[in-house]
């Protein structure tokens, strides 16, 4: 899949699906994510789903340790 073929709505749908999956499977890994939700997306979207999972985990880790993006304390 070429980048110009991506649709913003599809990326938003992938973000929501990965976040929901992570909420249900806090100990799950990327391979389990792909096995569970990749059928709902284009076959070439696996790398995107893995990247979104990383971003979701990274964001949650920052929340847990108290680093909030955009706060005055973070600057």
Kinemage of the C-alpha trace (Angstrom):
@kinemage 1
@onewidth
@group {chain A} dominant
@subgroup {mainchain}
@vectorlist {calphas} color= white
{ca unk a 1} P 0.000 0.000 0.000
{ca unk a 2} L 1.376 3.366 -0.977
{ca unk a 3} L 1.313 6.268 1.431
{ca unk a 4} L -0.848 8.346 -0.890
{ca unk a 5} L -3.460 5.568 -0.828
{ca unk a 6} L -3.928 5.912 2.940
{ca unk a 7} L -7.049 7.600 4.180
{ca unk a 8} L -7.138 9.647 7.371
{ca unk a 9} L -10.334 7.886 8.436
{ca unk a 10} L -8.595 4.519 8.091
{ca unk a 11} L -5.727 5.670 10.297
{ca unk a 12} L -8.175 7.027 12.888
{ca unk a 13} L -10.008 3.689 12.826
{ca unk a 14} L -6.710 1.852 13.333
{ca unk a 15} L -5.773 4.088 16.276
{ca unk a 16} L -9.121 3.438 17.939
{ca unk a 17} L -8.910 -0.307 17.322
{ca unk a 18} L -5.380 -0.586 18.740
{ca unk a 19} L -6.228 1.514 21.800
{ca unk a 20} L -9.310 -0.619 22.476
{ca unk a 21} L -7.308 -3.815 21.994
{ca unk a 22} L -4.596 -2.604 24.393
{ca unk a 23} L -7.217 -1.739 27.019
{ca unk a 24} L -8.540 -5.303 26.813
{ca unk a 25} L -5.080 -6.945 26.601
{ca unk a 26} L -2.649 -4.991 28.802
{ca unk a 27} L -0.035 -7.791 28.644
{ca unk a 28} L -0.505 -8.554 24.943
{ca unk a 29} L 2.243 -8.201 22.350
{ca unk a 30} L 2.313 -6.983 18.759
{ca unk a 31} L 1.937 -10.473 17.287
{ca unk a 32} L -1.215 -11.048 19.329
{ca unk a 33} L -2.538 -7.662 18.233
{ca unk a 34} L -2.028 -8.530 14.601
{ca unk a 35} L -3.653 -11.926 15.028
{ca unk a 36} L -6.704 -10.318 16.628
{ca unk a 37} L -7.373 -7.200 14.551
{ca unk a 38} L -5.305 -7.194 11.358
{ca unk a 39} L -8.027 -8.929 9.338
{ca unk a 40} L -10.086 -5.736 9.580
{ca unk a 41} L -7.405 -3.726 7.751
{ca unk a 42} L -5.463 -3.814 4.490
{ca unk a 43} L -2.822 -6.603 4.525
{ca unk a 44} L -0.004 -4.037 4.294
{ca unk a 45} L -1.261 -2.228 7.408
{ca unk a 46} L 0.567 -4.567 9.824
{ca unk a 47} L 3.525 -2.200 10.174
{ca unk a 48} L 1.153 0.686 10.847
{ca unk a 49} L -0.680 -1.290 13.533
{ca unk a 50} L 2.616 -2.179 15.207
{ca unk a 51} L 3.632 1.491 15.156
{ca unk a 52} L 0.335 2.581 16.651
{ca unk a 53} L 0.720 -0.028 19.391
{ca unk a 54} L 4.144 1.393 20.211
{ca unk a 55} L 2.701 4.918 20.344
{ca unk a 56} L -0.173 3.827 22.605
{ca unk a 57} L 2.235 2.069 24.968
{ca unk a 58} L 4.655 5.001 24.940
{ca unk a 59} L 1.876 7.472 25.720
{ca unk a 60} L 0.577 5.331 28.589
{ca unk a 61} L 4.064 4.905 30.021
{ca unk a 62} L 4.530 8.675 30.047
{ca unk a 63} L 1.194 9.066 31.845
{ca unk a 64} L 2.145 6.478 34.457
{ca unk a 65} L 5.457 8.118 35.311
{ca unk a 66} L 3.937 11.583 35.314
{ca unk a 67} L 5.289 13.093 32.113
{ca unk a 68} L 2.434 14.836 30.362
{ca unk a 69} L 3.094 16.218 26.895
{ca unk a 70} L 2.519 19.932 26.670
{ca unk a 71} L 2.663 20.693 30.371
{ca unk a 72} L 4.776 23.517 31.751
{ca unk a 73} L 6.709 21.049 33.942
{ca unk a 74} L 7.827 19.044 30.900
{ca unk a 75} L 9.602 22.038 29.344
